[in-house]
């Protein structure tokens, strides 16, 4: 197999771009209001965000908040919900069509989500780990 130098540089550029995009993956944490004392595991988180339950393990109401589309939302979906963006859209479209659950409310920024979770006892959300502050409780890294 014979490669010309410009073609080889093109391949190197593609591989470099792919490497950089992998590095840009967000470190996502799941957060709740500090007053929330429910035992919450990954399965419970997934059920709440997939509309399969509306309550925490202690029976209190859960109010899930999604990020607007982006790296943090994609990482959360892939890691915790085990679904890519297209699978999540399809699932919510089916649930809405059949009169099932409504998708979580979306918020535009980590800052908006932090304020909402800090002031809403049943809130559960996810944000970039670097944005966490003392106003919320991290339940999943």
Secondary structure as UniProt FT lines:
FT   HELIX           5..23
FT   STRAND          28..33
FT   TURN            34..35
FT   HELIX           42..49
FT   TURN            50..51
FT   TURN            57..58
FT   STRAND          63..67
FT   HELIX           71..76
FT   HELIX           77..81
FT   HELIX           85..97
FT   TURN            98..99
FT   STRAND          105..107
FT   HELIX           110..119
FT   TURN            121..122
FT   STRAND          123..128
FT   HELIX           129..131
FT   TURN            134..135
FT   STRAND          136..140
//
